[in-house]
Amino acid sequence: MPHSVATIDAPPGARPPDATRRASAAGRSVRPDPALAPIAERLAQGRRLTLDDGRTLYDTPDIWSVCELADSVRRRLHGDVGYYNINRHLNYSNVCALSCKFCEFYAKAGDEKAYTRDLEYIADQARQAVEAGATEIHSVGGLHPTLPFSYYTDLVRTIRDTARALGSDLHVKAFTAVEIVHLARIAKVYRVDDRRAGIRWVLERLKEAGLGSLPGGGAEVFDDRVHDEAFKGKIRSDVWLDVHEVAHELGLNSNATILYGHIEQRAERLVHMDMLRRAQDKALARLGYTPDSHGAVTLTAPGVRQPTPDMTSRGGYFQAIIPLPFFPDGSELEHLPGPGGLENLRTLAVARLMLDNFPHAKAFWIMQTLPMAQLMLQAGADDIDGTVVWYDITKVAGAGTHQEVTVPRLQKIIRDAGFVPVERDTLYRRVERDGRRWQAV
Ligand code: V47
């Protein structure tokens, strides 16, 4: 087996032999690709990768070395641990004022497939979640044109109260950034000239009702061209980032996604990743981390202490980057092929390497599939999400919304990939349990 670039020993700037360069130029796979040597060196020193490095990681035919580099970073952070959780997704309504071209989920009021869950349904889901030992409910929906603001605070309160009445608790991770802005509009507190005030008002009330964190959805690709072509009407990147920053200021953790493999270019994905890591630099500085002279805080350098939930008294932060591969079926962009397996693997690995200040990289098995999530555990991912149960936003061919996987299966998937399965809660604390009773340690 060729020498790993992750432990590359070529001197900096060493030129590859002619034959190797010729093979590289011809696009044949050469392992290790010498173009990756300076990147390996920067990673070994815990330095931030540039956008040019990102381009090299995407362009090299040596995808396995890219995965190996990402794996070495994830092992530095998480050793041989592979995380999963026991959760339940709850899509409260698919009725949406928007009609994003990539989305197959939305319906218009009155459509046959339109639904909006009442509080009784939500309480029942919470009850079932507690009975299954879940620690989290992940709830998102469309931008419903007429539901009042109180529906959303009631949704959160209902989940928490139902769980407590059963002697347990459920972390509510709910509402993407675009939903938060929609709620501010519904509550008539959104002002374009001071949007943060309205966002803050909404988040404070949701937090009071028991909201625990924000999911990473709705980020799509932070690029105006892609926005205008594929999801015009949705908030732009500056507003998405504002929502997460205000959430962090209020001590709420959040995640971030990137929806790739449709009309965007790889270069636009890299800019998206760069914008996310700059936003995380700010969040980590709020927690007391010292930025370098360029304002960067790097968590993947050897020996750096990772942020922990007890720090959220000072502010929240992004926990996980979750690359989401585009599912064309049923969307207005159905004619596009969607990303292939190697592109999914590479994008996960590149995201792990570029987002040096995100503690976790998640391979969301529902969209990646379980076999791909297993490969991704070896290519930078440390988390594959959870039991899920119901999921309506994307469905693999032929499957309905019941997309559940059991805990033993999740554990086996992780173990067979060479990692030790560890149950986590939403904030990545380890979970100890006795049947359906659990506590985070
Ligand atoms: O916001 C919509 C995306 C997201 C399609 O934070 C699509 O832990 C692919 O954000 N093909 C929702 N993707 C999912 C999401 C998520 C999932 C798991 C965990 C977490 C977390 C967050 O799904 C949407 C949108 O970006 N999406 N349509 C599609 N056709």
Residues whose N, C-alpha, C, O or C-beta is under 5 A from the ligand:
A	BS01	V47	F102 C103 E104 L214 P215 G216 G217 G218 E220 N255 T257 L259 L324 P325 F326 F327 F364 I393 T394
